Amino acid sequence: MKKTVLIIVAIAASFCFGFAFNTIITKQAAEPTETKRVTGIGGIFFKCKDPKKMREWYQTHLGINTGQYGAVFEWHQGADSTKKGFTQWTAFKETTKYFEPSAKDYMINYRVENMDVLVELLKKEGVTIADTVETASYGKFLHIMDLEGNKVELWEPNDAEYDKLGKQMGSKTTK
């Protein structure tokens, strides 16, 4: 009889403990997680008089592997070192309109996660959205304007596709 009561008490205690643990876990999982915003630098773009000569100068003097579209820096992601990441470096002709409406001679591209959620947050915060999300095989892109009128490019990368595209084009990365 004592064994039966002891077993029933142990089962009831286990059930209560499991129920309490499940409630705690479920509440934590149900709480919204903070949306990641910028996760790194996706690219650095600048204007110059002669992009071809500028690419050659950087290749000759700094050893950057440049090509028609600039240079790509390859690195491995901190959260998962088996995954590659990329940062684009591009010299644009000084007459490019790509940076408009900004009058600045540079533009920075930031890597982001979950573009759609981030865009909604930025809209709610009153950030000027310069265009609509553009999707390519290697990621999603959007331009915003910062407080001083600098155009900022946001990129939700698909690094695996970006890597494939670079290989198809015969591009060499700088590591």
PyMOL CGO cylinders between C-alpha atoms (Angstrom):
from pymol import cmd
from pymol.cgo import CYLINDER

trace = [
    CYLINDER, 0.00, 0.00, 0.00, 2.83, 2.41, 0.91, 0.3, 1, 1, 1, 1, 1, 1,
    CYLINDER, 2.83, 2.41, 0.91, 4.55, 1.62, -2.42, 0.3, 1, 1, 1, 1, 1, 1,
    CYLINDER, 4.55, 1.62, -2.42, 1.34, 2.35, -4.34, 0.3, 1, 1, 1, 1, 1, 1,
    CYLINDER, 1.34, 2.35, -4.34, 0.87, 5.72, -2.61, 0.3, 1, 1, 1, 1, 1, 1,
    CYLINDER, 0.87, 5.72, -2.61, 4.53, 6.57, -3.13, 0.3, 1, 1, 1, 1, 1, 1,
    CYLINDER, 4.53, 6.57, -3.13, 4.29, 5.70, -6.85, 0.3, 1, 1, 1, 1, 1, 1,
    CYLINDER, 4.29, 5.70, -6.85, 1.12, 7.81, -7.24, 0.3, 1, 1, 1, 1, 1, 1,
    CYLINDER, 1.12, 7.81, -7.24, 2.77, 10.76, -5.48, 0.3, 1, 1, 1, 1, 1, 1,
    CYLINDER, 2.77, 10.76, -5.48, 5.88, 10.41, -7.67, 0.3, 1, 1, 1, 1, 1, 1,
    CYLINDER, 5.88, 10.41, -7.67, 3.78, 10.29, -10.86, 0.3, 1, 1, 1, 1, 1, 1,
    CYLINDER, 3.78, 10.29, -10.86, 1.71, 13.31, -9.72, 0.3, 1, 1, 1, 1, 1, 1,
    CYLINDER, 1.71, 13.31, -9.72, 4.88, 15.26, -8.85, 0.3, 1, 1, 1, 1, 1, 1,
    CYLINDER, 4.88, 15.26, -8.85, 6.44, 14.40, -12.21, 0.3, 1, 1, 1, 1, 1, 1,
    CYLINDER, 6.44, 14.40, -12.21, 3.27, 15.49, -14.01, 0.3, 1, 1, 1, 1, 1, 1,
    CYLINDER, 3.27, 15.49, -14.01, 3.17, 18.80, -12.12, 0.3, 1, 1, 1, 1, 1, 1,
    CYLINDER, 3.17, 18.80, -12.12, 6.87, 19.43, -12.72, 0.3, 1, 1, 1, 1, 1, 1,
    CYLINDER, 6.87, 19.43, -12.72, 6.47, 18.65, -16.43, 0.3, 1, 1, 1, 1, 1, 1,
    CYLINDER, 6.47, 18.65, -16.43, 3.41, 20.88, -16.71, 0.3, 1, 1, 1, 1, 1, 1,
    CYLINDER, 3.41, 20.88, -16.71, 5.23, 23.78, -14.98, 0.3, 1, 1, 1, 1, 1, 1,
    CYLINDER, 5.23, 23.78, -14.98, 8.33, 23.31, -17.15, 0.3, 1, 1, 1, 1, 1, 1,
    CYLINDER, 8.33, 23.31, -17.15, 6.23, 23.18, -20.34, 0.3, 1, 1, 1, 1, 1, 1,
    CYLINDER, 6.23, 23.18, -20.34, 4.37, 26.37, -19.31, 0.3, 1, 1, 1, 1, 1, 1,
    CYLINDER, 4.37, 26.37, -19.31, 7.64, 28.23, -18.75, 0.3, 1, 1, 1, 1, 1, 1,
    CYLINDER, 7.64, 28.23, -18.75, 9.11, 27.06, -22.06, 0.3, 1, 1, 1, 1, 1, 1,
    CYLINDER, 9.11, 27.06, -22.06, 5.91, 27.85, -24.00, 0.3, 1, 1, 1, 1, 1, 1,
    CYLINDER, 5.91, 27.85, -24.00, 5.71, 31.37, -22.55, 0.3, 1, 1, 1, 1, 1, 1,
    CYLINDER, 5.71, 31.37, -22.55, 9.34, 32.06, -23.43, 0.3, 1, 1, 1, 1, 1, 1,
    CYLINDER, 9.34, 32.06, -23.43, 8.87, 30.77, -26.97, 0.3, 1, 1, 1, 1, 1, 1,
    CYLINDER, 8.87, 30.77, -26.97, 5.68, 32.80, -27.41, 0.3, 1, 1, 1, 1, 1, 1,
    CYLINDER, 5.68, 32.80, -27.41, 7.38, 36.08, -26.48, 0.3, 1, 1, 1, 1, 1, 1,
    CYLINDER, 7.38, 36.08, -26.48, 8.42, 37.96, -29.61, 0.3, 1, 1, 1, 1, 1, 1,
    CYLINDER, 8.42, 37.96, -29.61, 12.13, 37.95, -30.28, 0.3, 1, 1, 1, 1, 1, 1,
    CYLINDER, 12.13, 37.95, -30.28, 13.85, 41.16, -31.23, 0.3, 1, 1, 1, 1, 1, 1,
    CYLINDER, 13.85, 41.16, -31.23, 14.26, 41.50, -34.97, 0.3, 1, 1, 1, 1, 1, 1,
    CYLINDER, 14.26, 41.50, -34.97, 17.88, 41.53, -36.09, 0.3, 1, 1, 1, 1, 1, 1,
    CYLINDER, 17.88, 41.53, -36.09, 18.64, 44.57, -38.14, 0.3, 1, 1, 1, 1, 1, 1,
    CYLINDER, 18.64, 44.57, -38.14, 22.15, 45.06, -39.57, 0.3, 1, 1, 1, 1, 1, 1,
    CYLINDER, 22.15, 45.06, -39.57, 24.35, 41.96, -39.38, 0.3, 1, 1, 1, 1, 1, 1,
    CYLINDER, 24.35, 41.96, -39.38, 27.41, 43.28, -41.24, 0.3, 1, 1, 1, 1, 1, 1,
    CYLINDER, 27.41, 43.28, -41.24, 28.76, 45.34, -44.12, 0.3, 1, 1, 1, 1, 1, 1,
    CYLINDER, 28.76, 45.34, -44.12, 27.52, 44.08, -47.47, 0.3, 1, 1, 1, 1, 1, 1,
    CYLINDER, 27.52, 44.08, -47.47, 29.33, 46.58, -49.65, 0.3, 1, 1, 1, 1, 1, 1,
    CYLINDER, 29.33, 46.58, -49.65, 31.15, 49.85, -50.00, 0.3, 1, 1, 1, 1, 1, 1,
    CYLINDER, 31.15, 49.85, -50.00, 30.47, 51.91, -53.10, 0.3, 1, 1, 1, 1, 1, 1,
    CYLINDER, 30.47, 51.91, -53.10, 32.09, 55.18, -54.11, 0.3, 1, 1, 1, 1, 1, 1,
    CYLINDER, 32.09, 55.18, -54.11, 32.29, 57.56, -57.05, 0.3, 1, 1, 1, 1, 1, 1,
    CYLINDER, 32.29, 57.56, -57.05, 35.50, 58.30, -58.93, 0.3, 1, 1, 1, 1, 1, 1,
    CYLINDER, 35.50, 58.30, -58.93, 36.63, 59.80, -62.25, 0.3, 1, 1, 1, 1, 1, 1,
    CYLINDER, 36.63, 59.80, -62.25, 37.84, 56.54, -63.81, 0.3, 1, 1, 1, 1, 1, 1,
    CYLINDER, 37.84, 56.54, -63.81, 36.57, 53.30, -62.22, 0.3, 1, 1, 1, 1, 1, 1,
    CYLINDER, 36.57, 53.30, -62.22, 38.78, 51.09, -64.44, 0.3, 1, 1, 1, 1, 1, 1,
    CYLINDER, 38.78, 51.09, -64.44, 41.97, 52.91, -63.43, 0.3, 1, 1, 1, 1, 1, 1,
    CYLINDER, 41.97, 52.91, -63.43, 40.83, 52.93, -59.80, 0.3, 1, 1, 1, 1, 1, 1,
    CYLINDER, 40.83, 52.93, -59.80, 40.27, 49.14, -59.84, 0.3, 1, 1, 1, 1, 1, 1,
    CYLINDER, 40.27, 49.14, -59.84, 43.71, 48.65, -61.43, 0.3, 1, 1, 1, 1, 1, 1,
    CYLINDER, 43.71, 48.65, -61.43, 45.36, 50.89, -58.81, 0.3, 1, 1, 1, 1, 1, 1,
    CYLINDER, 45.36, 50.89, -58.81, 43.80, 48.93, -55.93, 0.3, 1, 1, 1, 1, 1, 1,
    CYLINDER, 43.80, 48.93, -55.93, 44.76, 45.62, -57.53, 0.3, 1, 1, 1, 1, 1, 1,
    CYLINDER, 44.76, 45.62, -57.53, 48.36, 46.70, -58.18, 0.3, 1, 1, 1, 1, 1, 1,
    CYLINDER, 48.36, 46.70, -58.18, 49.07, 48.48, -54.91, 0.3, 1, 1, 1, 1, 1, 1,
    CYLINDER, 49.07, 48.48, -54.91, 46.81, 46.75, -52.39, 0.3, 1, 1, 1, 1, 1, 1,
    CYLINDER, 46.81, 46.75, -52.39, 46.42, 43.30, -53.95, 0.3, 1, 1, 1, 1, 1, 1,
    CYLINDER, 46.42, 43.30, -53.95, 42.63, 43.43, -54.16, 0.3, 1, 1, 1, 1, 1, 1,
    CYLINDER, 42.63, 43.43, -54.16, 41.26, 41.02, -56.80, 0.3, 1, 1, 1, 1, 1, 1,
    CYLINDER, 41.26, 41.02, -56.80, 39.22, 43.41, -58.93, 0.3, 1, 1, 1, 1, 1, 1,
    CYLINDER, 39.22, 43.41, -58.93, 37.09, 42.81, -61.97, 0.3, 1, 1, 1, 1, 1, 1,
    CYLINDER, 37.09, 42.81, -61.97, 34.46, 44.56, -64.04, 0.3, 1, 1, 1, 1, 1, 1,
    CYLINDER, 34.46, 44.56, -64.04, 32.15, 45.02, -61.02, 0.3, 1, 1, 1, 1, 1, 1,
    CYLINDER, 32.15, 45.02, -61.02, 34.81, 45.83, -58.45, 0.3, 1, 1, 1, 1, 1, 1,
    CYLINDER, 34.81, 45.83, -58.45, 35.97, 43.36, -55.84, 0.3, 1, 1, 1, 1, 1, 1,
    CYLINDER, 35.97, 43.36, -55.84, 34.37, 40.79, -53.58, 0.3, 1, 1, 1, 1, 1, 1,
    CYLINDER, 34.37, 40.79, -53.58, 35.76, 40.06, -50.15, 0.3, 1, 1, 1, 1, 1, 1,
    CYLINDER, 35.76, 40.06, -50.15, 35.05, 36.51, -49.01, 0.3, 1, 1, 1, 1, 1, 1,
    CYLINDER, 35.05, 36.51, -49.01, 34.88, 35.60, -45.35, 0.3, 1, 1, 1, 1, 1, 1,
    CYLINDER, 34.88, 35.60, -45.35, 33.24, 33.02, -43.09, 0.3, 1, 1, 1, 1, 1, 1,
    CYLINDER, 33.24, 33.02, -43.09, 30.30, 33.86, -40.91, 0.3, 1, 1, 1, 1, 1, 1,
    CYLINDER, 30.30, 33.86, -40.91, 30.88, 34.07, -37.17, 0.3, 1, 1, 1, 1, 1, 1,
    CYLINDER, 30.88, 34.07, -37.17, 27.63, 32.31, -36.23, 0.3, 1, 1, 1, 1, 1, 1,
    CYLINDER, 27.63, 32.31, -36.23, 28.42, 29.39, -38.54, 0.3, 1, 1, 1, 1, 1, 1,
    CYLINDER, 28.42, 29.39, -38.54, 32.00, 29.23, -39.79, 0.3, 1, 1, 1, 1, 1, 1,
    CYLINDER, 32.00, 29.23, -39.79, 31.02, 26.67, -42.44, 0.3, 1, 1, 1, 1, 1, 1,
    CYLINDER, 31.02, 26.67, -42.44, 29.03, 29.37, -44.27, 0.3, 1, 1, 1, 1, 1, 1,
    CYLINDER, 29.03, 29.37, -44.27, 30.67, 31.96, -46.50, 0.3, 1, 1, 1, 1, 1, 1,
    CYLINDER, 30.67, 31.96, -46.50, 29.79, 35.63, -46.48, 0.3, 1, 1, 1, 1, 1, 1,
    CYLINDER, 29.79, 35.63, -46.48, 30.64, 38.34, -48.97, 0.3, 1, 1, 1, 1, 1, 1,
    CYLINDER, 30.64, 38.34, -48.97, 31.27, 42.08, -49.03, 0.3, 1, 1, 1, 1, 1, 1,
    CYLINDER, 31.27, 42.08, -49.03, 31.22, 43.93, -52.37, 0.3, 1, 1, 1, 1, 1, 1,
    CYLINDER, 31.22, 43.93, -52.37, 33.58, 46.84, -53.13, 0.3, 1, 1, 1, 1, 1, 1,
    CYLINDER, 33.58, 46.84, -53.13, 32.73, 48.90, -56.21, 0.3, 1, 1, 1, 1, 1, 1,
    CYLINDER, 32.73, 48.90, -56.21, 34.08, 52.07, -57.80, 0.3, 1, 1, 1, 1, 1, 1,
    CYLINDER, 34.08, 52.07, -57.80, 31.34, 53.86, -59.80, 0.3, 1, 1, 1, 1, 1, 1,
    CYLINDER, 31.34, 53.86, -59.80, 31.77, 56.54, -62.45, 0.3, 1, 1, 1, 1, 1, 1,
    CYLINDER, 31.77, 56.54, -62.45, 31.42, 59.97, -60.81, 0.3, 1, 1, 1, 1, 1, 1,
    CYLINDER, 31.42, 59.97, -60.81, 28.36, 60.69, -62.97, 0.3, 1, 1, 1, 1, 1, 1,
    CYLINDER, 28.36, 60.69, -62.97, 26.39, 57.66, -61.73, 0.3, 1, 1, 1, 1, 1, 1,
    CYLINDER, 26.39, 57.66, -61.73, 22.82, 58.29, -60.69, 0.3, 1, 1, 1, 1, 1, 1,
    CYLINDER, 22.82, 58.29, -60.69, 22.74, 55.11, -58.60, 0.3, 1, 1, 1, 1, 1, 1,
    CYLINDER, 22.74, 55.11, -58.60, 23.36, 57.02, -55.35, 0.3, 1, 1, 1, 1, 1, 1,
    CYLINDER, 23.36, 57.02, -55.35, 20.52, 59.52, -55.95, 0.3, 1, 1, 1, 1, 1, 1,
    CYLINDER, 20.52, 59.52, -55.95, 18.72, 61.18, -54.32, 0.3, 1, 1, 1, 1, 1, 1,
    CYLINDER, 18.72, 61.18, -54.32, 21.84, 61.46, -52.14, 0.3, 1, 1, 1, 1, 1, 1,
    CYLINDER, 21.84, 61.46, -52.14, 24.44, 63.92, -53.37, 0.3, 1, 1, 1, 1, 1, 1,
    CYLINDER, 24.44, 63.92, -53.37, 27.21, 62.06, -51.54, 0.3, 1, 1, 1, 1, 1, 1,
    CYLINDER, 27.21, 62.06, -51.54, 30.10, 60.32, -53.29, 0.3, 1, 1, 1, 1, 1, 1,
    CYLINDER, 30.10, 60.32, -53.29, 29.65, 57.05, -51.41, 0.3, 1, 1, 1, 1, 1, 1,
    CYLINDER, 29.65, 57.05, -51.41, 27.02, 54.56, -50.36, 0.3, 1, 1, 1, 1, 1, 1,
    CYLINDER, 27.02, 54.56, -50.36, 27.25, 51.75, -47.83, 0.3, 1, 1, 1, 1, 1, 1,
    CYLINDER, 27.25, 51.75, -47.83, 25.41, 48.46, -48.22, 0.3, 1, 1, 1, 1, 1, 1,
    CYLINDER, 25.41, 48.46, -48.22, 24.45, 46.72, -44.99, 0.3, 1, 1, 1, 1, 1, 1,
    CYLINDER, 24.45, 46.72, -44.99, 23.68, 43.02, -44.67, 0.3, 1, 1, 1, 1, 1, 1,
    CYLINDER, 23.68, 43.02, -44.67, 20.34, 42.43, -42.92, 0.3, 1, 1, 1, 1, 1, 1,
    CYLINDER, 20.34, 42.43, -42.92, 18.12, 39.51, -41.96, 0.3, 1, 1, 1, 1, 1, 1,
    CYLINDER, 18.12, 39.51, -41.96, 14.41, 39.20, -42.76, 0.3, 1, 1, 1, 1, 1, 1,
    CYLINDER, 14.41, 39.20, -42.76, 14.01, 42.24, -45.04, 0.3, 1, 1, 1, 1, 1, 1,
    CYLINDER, 14.01, 42.24, -45.04, 10.21, 42.16, -45.01, 0.3, 1, 1, 1, 1, 1, 1,
    CYLINDER, 10.21, 42.16, -45.01, 9.94, 42.44, -41.22, 0.3, 1, 1, 1, 1, 1, 1,
    CYLINDER, 9.94, 42.44, -41.22, 12.68, 45.08, -41.11, 0.3, 1, 1, 1, 1, 1, 1,
    CYLINDER, 12.68, 45.08, -41.11, 10.96, 47.22, -43.77, 0.3, 1, 1, 1, 1, 1, 1,
    CYLINDER, 10.96, 47.22, -43.77, 7.74, 47.24, -41.75, 0.3, 1, 1, 1, 1, 1, 1,
    CYLINDER, 7.74, 47.24, -41.75, 9.66, 48.28, -38.61, 0.3, 1, 1, 1, 1, 1, 1,
    CYLINDER, 9.66, 48.28, -38.61, 11.47, 51.06, -40.48, 0.3, 1, 1, 1, 1, 1, 1,
    CYLINDER, 11.47, 51.06, -40.48, 8.19, 52.37, -41.89, 0.3, 1, 1, 1, 1, 1, 1,
    CYLINDER, 8.19, 52.37, -41.89, 6.66, 52.46, -38.40, 0.3, 1, 1, 1, 1, 1, 1,
    CYLINDER, 6.66, 52.46, -38.40, 9.73, 54.36, -37.17, 0.3, 1, 1, 1, 1, 1, 1,
    CYLINDER, 9.73, 54.36, -37.17, 9.33, 56.99, -39.90, 0.3, 1, 1, 1, 1, 1, 1,
    CYLINDER, 9.33, 56.99, -39.90, 12.46, 56.06, -41.89, 0.3, 1, 1, 1, 1, 1, 1,
    CYLINDER, 12.46, 56.06, -41.89, 12.36, 57.29, -45.50, 0.3, 1, 1, 1, 1, 1, 1,
    CYLINDER, 12.36, 57.29, -45.50, 12.08, 54.29, -47.81, 0.3, 1, 1, 1, 1, 1, 1,
    CYLINDER, 12.08, 54.29, -47.81, 13.56, 55.30, -51.20, 0.3, 1, 1, 1, 1, 1, 1,
    CYLINDER, 13.56, 55.30, -51.20, 12.15, 52.45, -53.31, 0.3, 1, 1, 1, 1, 1, 1,
    CYLINDER, 12.15, 52.45, -53.31, 10.60, 48.99, -53.09, 0.3, 1, 1, 1, 1, 1, 1,
    CYLINDER, 10.60, 48.99, -53.09, 12.23, 45.68, -52.25, 0.3, 1, 1, 1, 1, 1, 1,
    CYLINDER, 12.23, 45.68, -52.25, 13.96, 44.23, -55.31, 0.3, 1, 1, 1, 1, 1, 1,
    CYLINDER, 13.96, 44.23, -55.31, 14.59, 40.48, -55.36, 0.3, 1, 1, 1, 1, 1, 1,
    CYLINDER, 14.59, 40.48, -55.36, 17.44, 38.77, -57.21, 0.3, 1, 1, 1, 1, 1, 1,
    CYLINDER, 17.44, 38.77, -57.21, 18.69, 35.19, -56.99, 0.3, 1, 1, 1, 1, 1, 1,
    CYLINDER, 18.69, 35.19, -56.99, 21.43, 36.36, -54.61, 0.3, 1, 1, 1, 1, 1, 1,
    CYLINDER, 21.43, 36.36, -54.61, 19.22, 38.34, -52.24, 0.3, 1, 1, 1, 1, 1, 1,
    CYLINDER, 19.22, 38.34, -52.24, 16.76, 41.13, -51.59, 0.3, 1, 1, 1, 1, 1, 1,
    CYLINDER, 16.76, 41.13, -51.59, 17.63, 44.83, -51.82, 0.3, 1, 1, 1, 1, 1, 1,
    CYLINDER, 17.63, 44.83, -51.82, 16.09, 48.07, -50.59, 0.3, 1, 1, 1, 1, 1, 1,
    CYLINDER, 16.09, 48.07, -50.59, 17.31, 51.65, -50.33, 0.3, 1, 1, 1, 1, 1, 1,
    CYLINDER, 17.31, 51.65, -50.33, 16.56, 53.97, -47.43, 0.3, 1, 1, 1, 1, 1, 1,
    CYLINDER, 16.56, 53.97, -47.43, 17.69, 57.48, -46.55, 0.3, 1, 1, 1, 1, 1, 1,
    CYLINDER, 17.69, 57.48, -46.55, 19.47, 58.24, -43.30, 0.3, 1, 1, 1, 1, 1, 1,
    CYLINDER, 19.47, 58.24, -43.30, 19.03, 61.33, -41.15, 0.3, 1, 1, 1, 1, 1, 1,
    CYLINDER, 19.03, 61.33, -41.15, 21.44, 63.42, -43.27, 0.3, 1, 1, 1, 1, 1, 1,
    CYLINDER, 21.44, 63.42, -43.27, 20.19, 62.33, -46.69, 0.3, 1, 1, 1, 1, 1, 1,
    CYLINDER, 20.19, 62.33, -46.69, 22.71, 59.55, -47.34, 0.3, 1, 1, 1, 1, 1, 1,
    CYLINDER, 22.71, 59.55, -47.34, 21.30, 56.74, -49.43, 0.3, 1, 1, 1, 1, 1, 1,
    CYLINDER, 21.30, 56.74, -49.43, 21.81, 53.41, -47.66, 0.3, 1, 1, 1, 1, 1, 1,
    CYLINDER, 21.81, 53.41, -47.66, 21.43, 50.05, -49.37, 0.3, 1, 1, 1, 1, 1, 1,
    CYLINDER, 21.43, 50.05, -49.37, 20.05, 47.11, -47.37, 0.3, 1, 1, 1, 1, 1, 1,
    CYLINDER, 20.05, 47.11, -47.37, 20.78, 43.58, -48.59, 0.3, 1, 1, 1, 1, 1, 1,
    CYLINDER, 20.78, 43.58, -48.59, 19.30, 40.35, -47.32, 0.3, 1, 1, 1, 1, 1, 1,
    CYLINDER, 19.30, 40.35, -47.32, 21.89, 38.09, -48.93, 0.3, 1, 1, 1, 1, 1, 1,
    CYLINDER, 21.89, 38.09, -48.93, 21.60, 34.61, -50.32, 0.3, 1, 1, 1, 1, 1, 1,
    CYLINDER, 21.60, 34.61, -50.32, 25.32, 33.91, -50.01, 0.3, 1, 1, 1, 1, 1, 1,
    CYLINDER, 25.32, 33.91, -50.01, 25.14, 30.47, -51.65, 0.3, 1, 1, 1, 1, 1, 1,
    CYLINDER, 25.14, 30.47, -51.65, 23.63, 31.97, -54.82, 0.3, 1, 1, 1, 1, 1, 1,
    CYLINDER, 23.63, 31.97, -54.82, 26.04, 34.93, -54.70, 0.3, 1, 1, 1, 1, 1, 1,
    CYLINDER, 26.04, 34.93, -54.70, 28.93, 32.46, -54.56, 0.3, 1, 1, 1, 1, 1, 1,
    CYLINDER, 28.93, 32.46, -54.56, 27.54, 30.50, -57.54, 0.3, 1, 1, 1, 1, 1, 1,
    CYLINDER, 27.54, 30.50, -57.54, 27.10, 33.70, -59.57, 0.3, 1, 1, 1, 1, 1, 1,
    CYLINDER, 27.10, 33.70, -59.57, 30.69, 34.75, -58.88, 0.3, 1, 1, 1, 1, 1, 1,
    CYLINDER, 30.69, 34.75, -58.88, 31.98, 31.36, -59.97, 0.3, 1, 1, 1, 1, 1, 1,
    CYLINDER, 31.98, 31.36, -59.97, 29.89, 31.47, -63.16, 0.3, 1, 1, 1, 1, 1, 1,
    CYLINDER, 29.89, 31.47, -63.16, 31.39, 34.87, -63.98, 0.3, 1, 1, 1, 1, 1, 1,
    CYLINDER, 31.39, 34.87, -63.98, 34.91, 33.65, -63.22, 0.3, 1, 1, 1, 1, 1, 1,
    CYLINDER, 34.91, 33.65, -63.22, 35.34, 36.19, -60.45, 0.3, 1, 1, 1, 1, 1, 1,
    CYLINDER, 35.34, 36.19, -60.45, 38.13, 35.86, -57.94, 0.3, 1, 1, 1, 1, 1, 1,
    CYLINDER, 38.13, 35.86, -57.94, 37.45, 36.88, -54.39, 0.3, 1, 1, 1, 1, 1, 1,
    CYLINDER, 37.45, 36.88, -54.39, 39.84, 38.61, -52.02, 0.3, 1, 1, 1, 1, 1, 1,
    CYLINDER, 39.84, 38.61, -52.02, 40.25, 36.52, -48.88, 0.3, 1, 1, 1, 1, 1, 1,
]
cmd.load_cgo(trace, "trace")
